[in-house]
Protein backbone atom coordinates (compact mmCIF):
# COMPACT_ATOMS: atom_id res chain seq x y z
CA UNK A 1 0.00 0.00 0.00
CA UNK A 2 1.46 3.32 -1.01
CA UNK A 3 0.66 6.30 1.21
CA UNK A 4 2.43 9.55 0.41
CA UNK A 5 2.45 12.40 2.91
CA UNK A 6 3.53 16.00 2.35
CA UNK A 7 3.61 18.52 5.17
CA UNK A 8 3.25 22.07 3.88
CA UNK A 9 1.52 23.31 7.03
CA UNK A 10 4.54 24.76 8.81
CA UNK A 11 3.66 22.60 11.85
CA UNK A 12 6.17 19.97 12.96
CA UNK A 13 4.38 16.66 13.42
CA UNK A 14 5.04 12.94 13.75
CA UNK A 15 4.03 12.33 10.14
CA UNK A 16 4.70 8.54 10.20
CA UNK A 17 1.86 8.13 12.72
CA UNK A 18 -0.57 9.80 10.30
CA UNK A 19 0.53 7.35 7.61
CA UNK A 20 0.16 4.49 10.13
CA UNK A 21 -3.43 5.39 11.03
CA UNK A 22 -4.35 5.78 7.34
CA UNK A 23 -2.82 2.36 6.56
CA UNK A 24 -4.58 0.79 9.56
CA UNK A 25 -7.93 2.20 8.38
CA UNK A 26 -7.46 0.92 4.83
CA UNK A 27 -6.46 -2.50 6.16
CA UNK A 28 -9.50 -2.58 8.46
CA UNK A 29 -11.75 -1.72 5.54
CA UNK A 30 -10.30 -4.55 3.44
CA UNK A 31 -8.83 -2.26 0.79
CA UNK A 32 -6.38 -3.76 -1.70
CA UNK A 33 -2.71 -3.53 -0.67
CA UNK A 34 -2.13 -2.08 -4.14
CA UNK A 35 -4.15 1.03 -3.28
CA UNK A 36 -2.53 4.46 -3.30
CA UNK A 37 -3.39 7.42 -1.10
CA UNK A 38 -2.01 10.91 -0.68
CA UNK A 39 -2.15 13.00 2.52
CA UNK A 40 -1.39 16.71 2.40
CA UNK A 41 -1.08 18.98 5.42
CA UNK A 42 -1.65 22.64 4.61
CA UNK A 43 -1.83 26.11 6.14
CA UNK A 44 -5.09 27.90 6.96
CA UNK A 45 -5.15 30.07 3.82
CA UNK A 46 -4.61 27.09 1.50
CA UNK A 47 -7.39 25.14 3.22
CA UNK A 48 -9.72 28.15 3.05
CA UNK A 49 -9.07 28.42 -0.69
CA UNK A 50 -9.78 24.69 -1.24
CA UNK A 51 -12.89 24.86 0.93
CA UNK A 52 -14.30 27.77 -1.02
CA UNK A 53 -13.32 26.43 -4.43
CA UNK A 54 -14.61 22.87 -3.97
CA UNK A 55 -17.36 23.18 -1.35
CA UNK A 56 -18.44 26.79 -1.95
CA UNK A 57 -17.99 27.44 1.78
CA UNK A 58 -15.95 30.32 3.16
CA UNK A 59 -13.10 29.91 5.62
CA UNK A 60 -10.85 26.96 6.39
CA UNK A 61 -11.95 23.55 7.66
CA UNK A 62 -10.23 20.62 9.34
CA UNK A 63 -10.23 17.93 6.64
CA UNK A 64 -11.23 17.53 3.01
CA UNK A 65 -11.25 14.37 0.92
CA UNK A 66 -10.87 14.22 -2.85
CA UNK A 67 -11.66 10.75 -4.23
CA UNK A 68 -9.94 9.82 -7.50
CA UNK A 69 -11.16 6.43 -8.71
CA UNK A 70 -14.35 4.56 -8.11
CA UNK A 71 -13.45 1.89 -5.59
CA UNK A 72 -14.05 -1.55 -7.04
CA UNK A 73 -14.37 -3.72 -3.96
CA UNK A 74 -15.01 -6.82 -6.12
CA UNK A 75 -11.42 -6.75 -7.42
CA UNK A 76 -8.99 -9.07 -5.71
CA UNK A 77 -5.49 -7.70 -5.10
CA UNK A 78 -3.97 -10.80 -6.71
CA UNK A 79 -6.18 -10.77 -9.83
CA UNK A 80 -4.31 -10.69 -13.15
CA UNK A 81 -3.93 -7.30 -14.76
CA UNK A 82 -5.13 -5.37 -11.73
CA UNK A 83 -3.18 -2.16 -11.23
CA UNK A 84 -3.09 -0.03 -8.12
CA UNK A 85 -6.25 1.89 -7.27
CA UNK A 86 -5.64 5.57 -6.70
CA UNK A 87 -8.06 6.32 -3.87
CA UNK A 88 -7.46 10.04 -3.78
CA UNK A 89 -6.21 12.81 -1.54
CA UNK A 90 -6.86 13.77 2.05
CA UNK A 91 -6.07 17.36 2.99
CA UNK A 92 -5.60 18.19 6.67
CA UNK A 93 -5.21 21.59 8.29
CA UNK A 94 -3.29 21.29 11.59
CA UNK A 95 -3.77 24.97 12.52
CA UNK A 96 -7.56 24.56 12.29
CA UNK A 97 -7.50 21.16 14.00
CA UNK A 98 -5.50 22.53 16.96
CA UNK A 99 -8.49 24.47 18.29
CA UNK A 100 -10.69 21.38 17.97
CA UNK A 101 -8.08 19.33 19.83
CA UNK A 102 -8.09 21.86 22.69
CA UNK A 103 -11.89 21.73 22.93
CA UNK A 104 -11.87 17.92 22.86
CA UNK A 105 -9.15 17.78 25.52
CA UNK A 106 -6.65 15.74 23.55
CA UNK A 107 -3.47 16.34 21.58
CA UNK A 108 -3.24 17.79 18.08
CA UNK A 109 -1.83 14.47 16.88
CA UNK A 110 -4.87 12.62 18.29
CA UNK A 111 -7.12 15.06 16.44
CA UNK A 112 -5.19 14.56 13.19
CA UNK A 113 -5.48 10.79 13.60
CA UNK A 114 -9.25 11.15 13.96
CA UNK A 115 -9.42 13.43 10.91
CA UNK A 116 -7.30 11.00 8.89
CA UNK A 117 -9.69 8.15 9.62
CA UNK A 118 -12.58 10.49 8.76
CA UNK A 119 -10.95 11.46 5.47
CA UNK A 120 -10.22 7.84 4.49
CA UNK A 121 -13.85 6.91 5.14
CA UNK A 122 -14.98 9.78 2.91
CA UNK A 123 -12.70 8.47 0.15
CA UNK A 124 -14.36 5.08 0.55
CA UNK A 125 -17.81 6.56 0.00
CA UNK A 126 -19.00 7.19 3.57
CA UNK A 127 -20.79 10.45 4.34
CA UNK A 128 -22.68 12.15 7.15
CA UNK A 129 -25.33 14.12 5.25
CA UNK A 130 -28.24 12.36 7.00
CA UNK A 131 -28.59 11.26 10.62
CA UNK A 132 -28.42 7.57 9.59
CA UNK A 133 -25.28 8.14 7.50
CA UNK A 134 -23.70 10.14 10.30
CA UNK A 135 -24.43 7.41 12.85
CA UNK A 136 -22.95 4.73 10.57
CA UNK A 137 -19.84 6.75 9.65
CA UNK A 138 -19.06 8.02 13.14
CA UNK A 139 -19.61 4.60 14.73
CA UNK A 140 -17.20 3.06 12.24
CA UNK A 141 -14.74 5.95 12.66
CA UNK A 142 -14.73 5.60 16.46
CA UNK A 143 -14.31 1.81 16.29
CA UNK A 144 -11.37 2.04 13.86
CA UNK A 145 -9.71 4.78 15.90
CA UNK A 146 -10.19 2.79 19.13
CA UNK A 147 -8.75 -0.35 17.51
CA UNK A 148 -5.80 1.66 16.17
CA UNK A 149 -5.03 3.09 19.61
CA UNK A 150 -5.25 -0.36 21.20
CA UNK A 151 -2.94 -1.86 18.57
CA UNK A 152 -0.51 1.07 18.92
CA UNK A 153 -0.45 0.78 22.71
CA UNK A 154 0.05 -3.00 22.57
CA UNK A 155 2.92 -2.58 20.09
CA UNK A 156 4.52 0.04 22.36
CA UNK A 157 4.18 -2.31 25.35
CA UNK A 158 5.72 -5.22 23.39
CA UNK A 159 8.58 -2.95 22.37
CA UNK A 160 9.14 -1.88 25.97
CA UNK A 161 8.98 -5.52 27.10
CA UNK A 162 11.46 -6.55 24.40
CA UNK A 163 13.86 -3.78 25.46
CA UNK A 164 13.55 -4.85 29.10
CA UNK A 165 14.02 -8.53 28.28
CA UNK A 166 16.98 -7.63 26.08
CA UNK A 167 18.57 -5.71 28.95
CA UNK A 168 17.93 -8.60 31.36
CA UNK A 169 19.45 -11.00 28.82
CA UNK A 170 22.56 -8.83 28.55
CA UNK A 171 22.94 -8.78 32.32
CA UNK A 172 22.47 -12.56 32.51
CA UNK A 173 24.92 -13.12 29.67
CA UNK A 174 27.44 -10.88 31.39
CA UNK A 175 27.02 -12.91 34.60
CA UNK A 176 27.77 -16.23 32.92
CA UNK A 177 30.90 -14.87 31.27
CA UNK A 178 32.37 -13.56 34.53
CA UNK A 179 35.51 -15.38 35.73
CA UNK A 180 35.14 -17.58 38.80
CA UNK A 181 36.39 -16.21 42.06
CA UNK A 182 39.07 -18.68 43.21
CA UNK A 183 38.99 -17.39 46.77
CA UNK A 184 35.48 -18.69 47.39
CA UNK A 185 34.05 -22.18 47.34
CA UNK A 186 33.77 -23.94 44.03
CA UNK A 187 30.31 -24.09 42.54
CA UNK A 188 28.38 -27.01 43.85
CA UNK A 189 30.62 -27.57 46.90
CA UNK A 190 29.57 -27.05 50.49
CA UNK A 191 30.92 -23.99 52.25
CA UNK A 192 30.39 -25.14 55.81
CA UNK A 193 34.03 -25.05 56.84
CA UNK A 194 34.00 -28.77 57.63
CA UNK A 195 36.84 -30.94 56.49
CA UNK A 196 36.04 -33.19 53.56
CA UNK A 197 35.94 -36.87 54.50
CA UNK A 198 39.35 -38.46 54.38
Backbone as a ProteinNet text record, in pm:
[ID]
protein_1_A
[PRIMARY]
XXXXXXXXXXXXXXXXXXXXXXXXXXXXXXXXXXXXXXXXXXXXXXXXXXXXXXXXXXXXXXXXXXXXXXXXXXXXXXXXXXXXXXXXXXXXXXXXXXXXXXXXXXXXXXXXXXXXXXXXXXXXXXXXXXXXXXXXXXXXXXXXXXXXXXXXXXXXXXXXXXXXXXXXXXXXXXXXXXXXXXXXXXXXXXXXXXXXXX
[TERTIARY]
85.2	0	89.2	63.7	145.8	69.9	125.8	66.3	172.9	150	243	192.5	284.8	245.2	336.9	277.4	353.3	303.7	396.7	360.6	401.6	303.4	325.2	257	228.8	151.7	237	368	454.1	451	375.4	365.6	446.8	537.1	617.5	532.9	522.3	437.7	507.9	457.3	504.2	427.2	473.1	402.6	388.1	487.2	469.7	346.5	304.4	186.2	59	58.8	-57.1	-65.9	48.9	52.7	6.3	50.8	15.5	-134.9	-198.6	-343.1	-420.5	-371	-434.9	-423.2	-303.7	-281.8	-368.7	-376.8	-458.4	-604.9	-653.3	-792.8	-818.8	-729.4	-746.5	-742.3	-652.8	-646.5	-776.9	-826.1	-949.8	-1068.8	-1064.4	-1174.7	-1156.7	-1051.4	-1029.7	-990.3	-923.2	-882.5	-756.8	-749.5	-637.6	-504.2	-404.5	-271.3	-205.4	-265.9	-213.3	-267	-353.4	-415	-311.7	-338.9	-252.8	-335.7	-273.2	-338.9	-238.3	-286.3	-201.1	-260.3	-174.2	-215.2	-134.2	-203.3	-139.2	-180.2	-81.8	-108.1	-78.8	-176.7	-165.4	-190.9	-158	-182.9	-328.6	-370.2	-509	-555.1	-471.9	-515.5	-533.1	-448.6	-461.1	-589.9	-617.2	-739.4	-863.2	-858	-971.6	-998.6	-892.5	-907.2	-969.9	-921.2	-977.7	-1123.7	-1153.5	-1288.7	-1386.8	-1342.6	-1430.5	-1443.2	-1331.1	-1331.6	-1412.4	-1399	-1461	-1592.5	-1613.5	-1735.7	-1824.1	-1772.8	-1844.1	-1877.5	-1785.1	-1799.2	-1679.6	-1705.3	-1594.8	-1521.3	-1394.5	-1310.4	-1251.7	-1151.2	-1085.5	-1172.6	-1132.1	-1195.4	-1085	-1122.8	-1023	-971.6	-1062.4	-1023.3	-1110.9	-1050.1	-1123.4	-1071.7	-1162.2	-1125.1	-1162.4	-1068.7	-1087.2	-1068.6	-1179	-1166.4	-1123.7	-1043.2	-994.5	-1063.9	-1057.8	-1116	-1237.4	-1328.1	-1435.3	-1372.3	-1401.4	-1344.7	-1418.7	-1346.1	-1404.6	-1372.1	-1463.9	-1437.5	-1443.7	-1494.2	-1501.1	-1365.8	-1274.2	-1141.9	-1060.3	-991.9	-899	-761.1	-681.6	-549.2	-455.7	-485.4	-397.1	-452.8	-559.6	-617.7	-523.4	-520.2	-430.6	-470.1	-369.4	-392.8	-448.8	-458.5	-512.9	-400.1	-416.8	-318.2	-358.5	-275.3	-309.5	-427.6	-512.3	-624.9	-580.2	-595.6	-563.9	-689.1	-687.8	-805.9	-833.6	-727.7	-746.5	-657.1	-699.2	-620.8	-701.1	-631.1	-686.1	-605.2	-674	-606.7	-644	-541.9	-559.8	-505.1	-568.1	-520.9	-491	-364	-329.3	-364.5	-347.8	-377.5	-525.7	-611.7	-755.6	-786.5	-723.6	-749.5	-701.7	-604.5	-549.7	-656.1	-742.2	-849.4	-948.5	-978.6	-1069.4	-1008	-877.2	-808.4	-817	-797.4	-808.9	-948	-1050.9	-1189.1	-1219.3	-1162.3	-1186.8	-1101.9	-999.6	-914.8	-813.1	-771.6	-664.8	-561.3	-457.7	-346.6	-383.5	-305.9	-324	-304.8	-207.4	-183.1	-303.2	-365	-486.7	-597.5	-610.2	-712.2	-682.3	-555.9	-519.3	-539.8	-519	-547.9	-697.6	-780	-924.7	-963.9	-909	-941.5	-891.5	-781.2	-729.5	-825.4	-870.8	-969.5	-1094.3	-1139.2	-1258.2	-1238.9	-1123.3	-1095.1	-1090.3	-1027.7	-1021.8	-1163.1	-1247.7	-1384.8	-1460.4	-1436.7	-1498.2	-1450.9	-1321.7	-1269.7	-1334.2	-1375.6	-1436	-1587.4	-1639.7	-1781.5	-1872.2	-1817.9	-1900.2	-1926	-2042.6	-2078.5	-2160.6	-2188.5	-2267.9	-2372	-2432.7	-2533	-2666.6	-2699.1	-2824.2	-2791.1	-2886.8	-2859.4	-2817.3	-2878.3	-2842.4	-2700	-2664.4	-2528.1	-2427.1	-2461.1	-2370.5	-2347.3	-2454.7	-2443.3	-2353.6	-2375.7	-2295	-2148.2	-2122.5	-1984.3	-1910.5	-1975.7	-1906.1	-1886.9	-1979.4	-1961.3	-1840.2	-1833	-1720.1	-1589.8	-1592.4	-1474.3	-1423.1	-1513.7	-1473.3	-1419.1	-1478.9	-1431.5	-1290.8	-1268.9	-1136.6	-1031.8	-1065.9	-971.5	-939.4	-1041.5	-1018.8	-931.1	-957.3	-875.5	-731.6	-714.9	-580	-504.3	-570	-503.4	-465.6	-555.1	-525.5	-405.4	-405.7	-294.3	-163.9	-170.4	-51	3.1	-86.8	-44.6	13.5	-48	4.8	142.6	160.6	291.6	396.6	358.5	452.1	489.2	390.8	417.6	509.5	484.3	571.8	713.7	726.1	857.9	929.4	855.3	914.5	953.5	867.1	898.1	1022.6	1030.3	1146.1	1274.4	1267.6	1386.2	1426.9	1327.5	1354.9	1412.9	1351.2	1401.8	1540.7	1565.2	1697.8	1801.8	1764.6	1856.7	1882	1777.4	1793	1882.6	1861.8	1944.6	2090.7	2117.5	2255.9	2320	2242.7	2294.4	2320.9	2227.3	2246.6	2365.2	2378.4	2492.1	2622.6	2623.5	2744.5	2779.4	2678.7	2701.8	2761.2	2724.3	2776.5	2916.5	2956.4	3090	3191.9	3145.8	3237	3329.6	3457.5	3551.1	3513.7	3543.5	3513.8	3608.8	3557.7	3639.3	3705.1	3837.7	3907.2	3916.6	3888.3	3899.2	3777.5	3669.2	3548.1	3533	3427.8	3405.4	3373.2	3409.1	3376.8	3227.8	3174.8	3030.8	2995.3	2887.7	2837.6	2901.1	3000.8	3062.2	3003.7	3010.6	2957.3	3057.3	3006.4	3091.6	3069.1	3069.1	3038.6	3163	3281.9	3403.3	3446.1	3364.9	3399.9	3502	3582.4	3683.7	3616.2	3661.1	3604.4	3644.3	3560.8	3594.1	3724.1	3803.8	3934.7	3949.1
-117	0	122.4	212.3	332.1	451.8	511.2	630.4	738.6	842.3	955.3	1063.7	1129.3	1240.2	1358.1	1476.4	1599.9	1701.3	1755.6	1851.9	1992	2067.9	2206.9	2302.7	2253.8	2331.2	2422.8	2399.2	2476.3	2426.3	2318.2	2260.4	2131.1	2118.4	1997.3	1889.2	1774.5	1665.9	1532.1	1431.7	1294.2	1236.8	1271.3	1232.7	1081.5	999.9	854.4	799.3	863.6	813.4	842.6	949.5	980.1	876.2	840.8	734.8	603.4	575	449.3	438	546.2	538.8	529.1	591.5	577.6	433.4	375	235.6	140.1	162.8	79.3	84.6	203.6	220.3	146.4	161.1	92.3	-59.1	-106.7	-250	-297.9	-222.1	-257.9	-263.4	-178.5	-171.8	-271.3	-351	-454.8	-402.2	-287.4	-226.3	-295.2	-309.6	-375.6	-317.1	-403.5	-353.1	-279.5	-282.3	-208.3	-65.7	-30.4	102.7	211.8	329.9	446	559.4	632.7	741.5	853.4	975.6	1091.3	1172.3	1215.5	1299.6	1428.3	1540	1670.5	1753	1809	1897.6	2039.7	2129.8	2264.4	2371.2	2495.3	2611.3	2655	2743	2790.3	2851.7	2937.4	3006.8	2910.1	2809.5	2709.1	2629.4	2589.7	2513.9	2599.6	2726.3	2815.4	2826.1	2834.6	2842.2	2713.4	2597.6	2469	2455.4	2497.1	2485.8	2570.2	2689	2777.4	2726.8	2685.8	2642.8	2514.7	2416.6	2286.6	2265.8	2336.7	2317.7	2441.8	2551.4	2678.5	2727.6	2701.3	2744.4	2830.9	2941.1	3032	2986.2	3022.1	2990.7	2851.6	2826.5	2695.5	2590.6	2466.7	2355.3	2260.3	2153	2062.4	1959	1900	1792.6	1798.3	1768.5	1753	1626.3	1559	1436.8	1450.8	1414	1422.4	1283.9	1209.1	1075.3	1082.7	983.5	982.2	877.5	752.3	642.6	589.6	531.6	456.4	331.8	305.5	189	64.9	-30.6	-155.2	-261.4	-279.8	-372.3	-518.4	-544.3	-681.7	-729.1	-635.7	-674.9	-738.5	-844.9	-906.6	-847.5	-829	-770.3	-859.3	-990.8	-1080	-1116.3	-1049.7	-1077.4	-1028.6	-1103.2	-1068.7	-934.1	-856.2	-729.7	-618.1	-640.7	-537	-443.1	-316.3	-216.4	-152.5	-67.8	-3	92.1	96	189.2	317.4	427.4	557.3	605.1	597.1	631.8	780.9	860	1003.9	1072.9	1194.6	1280.6	1318.9	1321.3	1376.8	1501.3	1610.9	1735.7	1768.6	1786.3	1818.8	1957.3	2026	2159.1	2158.7	2135.5	2129	2254.8	2372.9	2496.6	2504.2	2458.4	2456.4	2346.2	2231.4	2116	2139.8	2228.2	2252.7	2304.4	2392.8	2446.9	2336.7	2250	2138.5	2043.3	2021.5	1933.1	1990.2	2121.2	2185.5	2166.1	2187.8	2172.7	2029.1	1934.7	1792.1	1741.2	1817	1777.7	1670.4	1667.7	1573.8	1645.6	1573.1	1634.3	1663.2	1749.7	1779	1652.4	1570.3	1447.3	1353.3	1342.9	1261.6	1314.7	1445	1505.9	1476.9	1485.1	1456.5	1309.3	1220.8	1079.2	1059.9	1122.9	1115.3	1168.7	1282	1342.9	1258.2	1189	1100.5	984.8	922.8	814.5	868.2	985.3	1048.9	1069.5	1121.4	1146	1018.2	912.6	784.4	730.9	739.9	690.6	769.1	899.1	977.8	926.8	898.6	846.8	713.6	638.8	508.2	515.5	638.9	655.8	681.4	689.8	719.2	869.1	904	1044.8	1061.8	1186.5	1215.5	1322.5	1313.9	1412.2	1390.4	1266.2	1235.8	1179.3	1182.4	1125.5	978.5	898.5	756.5	740.5	819.1	814.4	858.3	963.2	1014.2	909.6	844.6	741.1	627.5	582.4	473.4	513.6	632.2	674.8	699.6	768.1	801.7	679.6	584.1	459.7	384.2	372.9	305.6	380.1	511.2	594.6	573.4	575.7	559.9	420.1	318.3	181	164.6	215.6	204.2	278.6	398	478	409.1	352.6	279.1	156.9	83.3	-34.8	5.2	117.3	165.7	199.1	270.4	309.3	186.3	88	-35.5	-106.4	-119.5	-185.8	-109.1	24	107.1	89.8	91.5	78.2	-60.8	-163.8	-299.8	-313.5	-253.1	-257.5	-184.4	-71.3	4.1	-77.7	-148.7	-231.3	-347.2	-412.4	-522.4	-471.8	-352.5	-295.1	-268.5	-214.5	-188.5	-319.7	-420.6	-552.5	-612.2	-601.8	-655.3	-585.1	-452.3	-378.3	-424	-441.6	-485	-625.8	-716	-852.9	-856.6	-771.6	-763.4	-717.7	-620.8	-570.9	-678.8	-751.7	-859.9	-968.5	-999.9	-1099.8	-1059.5	-931.4	-883.5	-897.4	-866.9	-878.5	-1024.8	-1112.7	-1255.8	-1308.9	-1268.8	-1312.1	-1264.3	-1142.5	-1088.2	-1167.3	-1212.7	-1290.8	-1427.5	-1490.4	-1623.4	-1616.4	-1501.8	-1487	-1440.2	-1408.3	-1356.3	-1467.3	-1435.8	-1538.5	-1581.4	-1708.5	-1758.4	-1696.2	-1672.3	-1620.5	-1739.9	-1750.9	-1868	-1862.2	-1748.1	-1739	-1798.1	-1813.5	-1868.9	-2014.9	-2075.9	-2217.5	-2241.7	-2357.1	-2394.2	-2414	-2390.6	-2408.6	-2553.1	-2567.8	-2701.3	-2763.4	-2699.7	-2757	-2689.8	-2758.9	-2704.9	-2603.8	-2501.6	-2399.1	-2394.8	-2509.7	-2513.8	-2500.5	-2512.7	-2505	-2643.1	-2743.5	-2877.4	-2938.3	-3023	-3093.7	-3197.8	-3212	-3318.8	-3452.7	-3555	-3687	-3739.6	-3807	-3846.1	-3973.6
0	0	0	-89.7	-100.6	-43.9	61	121.1	123.9	47.2	41	135.6	204.6	290.9	262.6	254.8	235.4	338.1	414.2	517.3	472.6	428.3	387.9	484.7	606	703.3	788.6	792	881.1	1024.3	1051.1	1184.9	1186.5	1283.8	1296.3	1362.8	1294.9	1342.2	1325.8	1393.7	1374.6	1255.4	1136.3	1014.2	996.7	1036.6	1020.3	1092.4	1201.3	1271.8	1192.7	1115.6	1030.5	918.7	862	761	823.5	946.2	1012.7	1035.4	1078.5	1103.5	971.6	866.2	734.1	685.3	698.3	656.1	737.8	868.3	955.6	912	880.1	837.5	707.7	610.6	482.5	500.7	586.8	615.5	679.1	777.9	846.1	750.5	649.6	553.9	439.4	444.6	344.5	207.6	205.6	79.3	26.4	-103.2	-169.6	-124.6	-101.3	-66.6	-182.6	-299	-414.2	-420.2	-326.9	-328	-298.9	-352.4	-329.9	-270.6	-180.4	-110.1	-88.7	-93.6	-68.1	47.1	139.2	251.6	244.1	246.6	239.6	360.3	429.1	542.2	497.1	517.3	461.4	567.5	529.4	614.4	602.6	692.1	695.6	563.9	504.2	382	265	256.4	149.7	169.4	294.5	322	295.6	330.4	304.5	154.8	75.3	-69.4	-124.4	-79.4	-124	-82.3	39.3	93.5	12.3	-23.4	-101.8	-245.7	-303.3	-443.4	-464.9	-375.5	-397.5	-324.4	-213.5	-134.8	-134.6	-191.2	-194.7	-53.4	39.5	177.9	214.3	284	316.1	441.1	447	562	554.3	638.6	639.1	708.8	696	766.2	811.7	877.5	934.3	835.5	755.2	663.6	539.4	426.5	301.4	233.7	162.4	92.1	-54.8	-140.3	-285.1	-346.1	-363.8	-422.7	-568.9	-612.5	-750.2	-835.2	-793.7	-870.6	-797.5	-874.1	-811.1	-750.4	-625.3	-558.7	-605.1	-658.4	-703.5	-599.9	-505.9	-395.9	-440.8	-563.1	-612.3	-664.1	-690.9	-741.7	-630.8	-665	-570.8	-595.3	-490	-510.3	-591.4	-597	-671.5	-809.5	-852.3	-983.3	-1093.5	-1203.6	-1315.5	-1374.7	-1407	-1476.5	-1390.2	-1260.2	-1172.6	-1132	-1162.4	-1123.3	-991.7	-938.1	-812	-828.2	-727.2	-727.4	-659.4	-729	-670.2	-599.1	-464.9	-386.8	-387.8	-378.4	-378	-277.5	-242.3	-154.1	-30.7	81	204.5	235.3	263.4	299.1	443	525.3	666.9	695	789.1	828.6	979.1	1016.6	1158.9	1237.8	1178.6	1251.9	1288.6	1200.4	1228.7	1329.5	1313	1399.7	1543.3	1562	1696.1	1792	1743.9	1829	1866.3	1770.3	1797.5	1899.1	1888.3	1983.4	2124.4	2137.6	2269.3	2328.1	2246.1	2293.3	2331.9	2257.9	2285.8	2401.6	2440.3	2552	2517.3	2390.6	2354.5	2268.9	2230.1	2157.6	2012.5	1950.4	1808.2	1725.9	1762.2	1687.7	1696.5	1815.1	1828.9	1738.1	1730.9	1643.5	1497.1	1458.2	1319.4	1285.4	1381.7	1359.8	1333	1415	1396.4	1258.4	1220.2	1091	974.2	994.4	889.3	866.4	974.3	961.8	892.7	934	875.8	725.1	687.8	546.5	464.9	519.7	448.9	426.9	528.6	514	406.6	399.3	291.2	155	142.2	15.5	-21.7	78.8	55.2	37.2	31.2	0.5	119.2	239.1	356.5	364.6	419.6	434.4	561.5	595.3	714.6	685.2	566.5	525.2	594.8	629.3	699.6	836.4	929.5	1062.2	1056.6	969.5	959.5	906.6	804.2	750.3	854.8	927.4	1030.3	1137.8	1182.3	1285.1	1236.2	1112	1056.8	1045.3	988.1	965	1095.9	1189.8	1313.6	1403.1	1398.4	1473.5	1420.1	1287.9	1224	1252.6	1240.4	1265.6	1408	1505.2	1645.7	1672.9	1609.7	1628.9	1570.8	1449.8	1386.4	1468.9	1511.9	1590.3	1723.7	1788.6	1913.4	1892.1	1783	1751.5	1719.1	1648.3	1616.5	1745.4	1834.9	1960.5	2043.4	2047.3	2120.3	2058.7	1926.2	1856.9	1877.4	1871.4	1892	2033.4	2132.5	2271.5	2299.2	2239.8	2257.1	2192.7	2075.9	2009.4	2092.6	2151	2235.7	2359.9	2417.1	2534.6	2499	2382.8	2339.4	2317.7	2260.2	2236.7	2368.8	2464.8	2597	2664.2	2652.3	2710.1	2644.8	2511.5	2439.7	2483.6	2500.9	2546.5	2687	2773.5	2910.5	2910.3	2834.3	2828.3	2765.7	2668.5	2607.9	2708.3	2792.1	2894.7	2999.5	3038.2	3135.7	3076.6	2949.1	2881.8	2878.7	2855.9	2855.3	2991.7	3095.8	3232.3	3263.6	3225.6	3251.5	3173.1	3048	2967.3	3028.7	3077.7	3139.2	3264.4	3338.6	3460.4	3431.6	3323.2	3291.9	3235.5	3183.1	3127.4	3230.1	3350.3	3452.5	3500.5	3525	3573.4	3714.6	3746.1	3880.2	3979.7	4096.8	4205.8	4275.3	4265.3	4321.2	4471.9	4532.4	4677.3	4746.7	4679	4739.3	4706	4760.2	4734.2	4587.7	4540.4	4403.1	4393.1	4272.7	4253.6	4282.8	4355.6	4384.9	4508.8	4569.2	4690.4	4812.5	4923.9	5048.9	5102.4	5164.3	5224.6	5373	5438.5	5581	5667.1	5606.3	5683.5	5736.2	5715.5	5763	5669.1	5727.7	5648.8	5561.3	5438.8	5356.4	5412.7	5394.1	5449.7	5390.6	5472.9	5438.2	5376.4
[MASK]
++++++++++++++++++++++++++++++++++++++++++++++++++++++++++++++++++++++++++++++++++++++++++++++++++++++++++++++++++++++++++++++++++++++++++++++++++++++++++++++++++++++++++++++++++++++++++++++++++++++

